[in-house]
Amino acid sequence: MYRSSRVNVQSAALPYRITEGGDMEILLVTTRKSGRWGVPKGRIPHGMSFSSSAAKEAFEEAGVEGEISGMSFASYRATKRAADGRKEVVEVWVYPLHVMRCLDDWPERGQRDLRWCSPDEAIALLGEEAFGEAIRRLRA
């Protein structure tokens, strides 16, 4: 994982698709611990680009594949509780992922719930302003 002045950096995918009717849908996943809605994200393996790591997380957590942008279009910081109980600051870089394929089987199937929803519903469920801005940019 990349670290910068005591900040852990992670990458996240913002998976979306365009329906046959031309509407955009955002894919959300629940966390394993709290069950809150979020997007696929995680630590960046050594030697992997941020965007490739985001695509890997989308595959592992939600079973989706597609075209990931090489450029982040949003970021945010959050405080998380580490396994040993310490609080740590995590900086998350968000990459749009245009979903082209939904798989029947993936590594974390059965460990998380998935939900395709409208952009407005996704913004409400995520509750993080950085995601709201990112989703608004996708619509533009």
Buried (B, 14 or more C-beta within 10 A) or exposed (E): EBEEEEEBBBBBBBBBBEEEEEEBBBBBBBBEEEEEBBBBBBBBEEEBBBBBBBBBBBBBBBBBBBEBBEEBBBBBEEEEEEEEEEEBEBBBBBBBBBBEEBEEEBEBBEEBEBBBBEBEBBBEBBEBEBBBBBBEEBEE
